[in-house]
Amino acid sequence: MAIFQGNTTKTSAVDPKTGVKATSDNFINLYSHYQQYSPDKLEDLVMKHGKGKLTKVTEMLGNTRFYASDTLTHAEMGRLQQVSTNVTVADDVFTCNEPHNLRPNEVIEISDGVRKKTAIVSSVTSPTVFVAENEGDGSFGFTSTVSLFASGNKWGKGEENFKTGKSWGLDTITNNTQIIKEAYFMNRSDVASVIWVDAPQYPGGRGWFSVELNRTLDLYDNEIEYTHLFGRRATDGSAAAAAGKAQGAKGLVQQIEERGNVGNEYISTKSDLEEYAYRLKQQGTCRVLTAWADHSQMNKFSDIASSLNAAFDAGANYGMFTNGKDMALEMDFTTLTRSGVTYHTRSLDILDDPTYLGAEKIKDIAPACLLVPSGDKKVTEDGNAVTRPFFSTAYRQKDNVNRYREIEFFGKPFGTPIEKDEIKVLCTTEQSNQLIGAENFFVVNKTAGFYS
């Protein structure tokens, strides 16, 4: 790391230039300072293996908001049309696995995969059993379970209307709060390691930093980001829960696995893109996805498109680019469109980082990519319809208590005096996140059968 003459002075807990004491109010993050005020010097701030700080992917996916209770809860409405599957048929009696939501005089479309029939509901025995009359000649003739849905209704002249209305239940989605902490300790005799730099936004136009403290705070931010993306809530029956340990919140990936879509093996062909597009059309409403991918998946996306060129006869114009006949074919693509679905591709460095999911053996079971929808959805919160991004991070706040980043300094000269001859910095964040419309998300695994 290089420190520059004119921007720094000798190390001291009191700034020799302004006389200001080093406190929590004028502590500065070194890397952020160079980014904002001294970008020309940033390239000389050398770390052996890079800074090690994770990209704030979660802030790119959606917004950051606050919540006041121990949980973050919203409600989602299910499908408008209901399909019943694996329904057993005995003569004219249909038995469903879940409530069918049907009423007398509704017309239903039925198939066992071989033959198709229509019938009209004559009576409803229970929420899962009803009787329907075949609208064709003879018996239904089904030899296996069937799928069915209501397509309309029929009435005779003078007949009354339905006796009951349709009902649509709300799915209540809840994520829990999670507290993340970190700590940094320094002997008071090491206060001389404090370095002052010009910082216009701080008292006296100066701020101080400590390289080790900066590294601790970077690690702290990484822990927060990783938890939002890949954190897992401990199950109620786990040994950790039985031992009284905090169960925590669910990260993005766990929620996609539970409520969204899971694919296996790398996306490597146009047919794979078509299958994902078809699945999205069946499950979700979004038609624009961003693929946050590892190194191999990024190459495979490029390979899918590299053989396509609009410059020759019958060539395909694939994605949001055009290759002229006199222009070299670009081999790294950022956008692909197939079957009406657009895929934007971006590298997710954490999947290749050798200290995270790119580590030996861990990388073998880490995701190949995440397919994340663009846009937002309407949900119900506290009885009100509100628009939210598909994914957003949230931090606990109520009245004057803000748990977004609580950083407390103890020990002279930085903060509250303590008996021990040391400086300590305590960090606390209470967070959760909200995933809306999980049916629009995909986790793509490298191999089949890893996730249950």
Helices and strands as residue ranges (DSSP letters): G 24-26, H 30-37, G 39-44, H 57-61, E 64-67, E 71-77, E 83-90, E 93-95, E 106-111, E 116-126, E 129-134, E 146-153, E 170-176, E 178-187, G 188-193, E 195-198, G 203-205, E 206-209, H 211-230, H 239-242, H 252-259, E 261-264, H 270-283, E 288-293, H 295-306, E 335-338, E 341-347, G 349-351, H 362-365, E 367-373, E 376-381, E 384-389, E 391-398, E 401-402, E 406-410, E 422-435, G 438-440, E 442-445
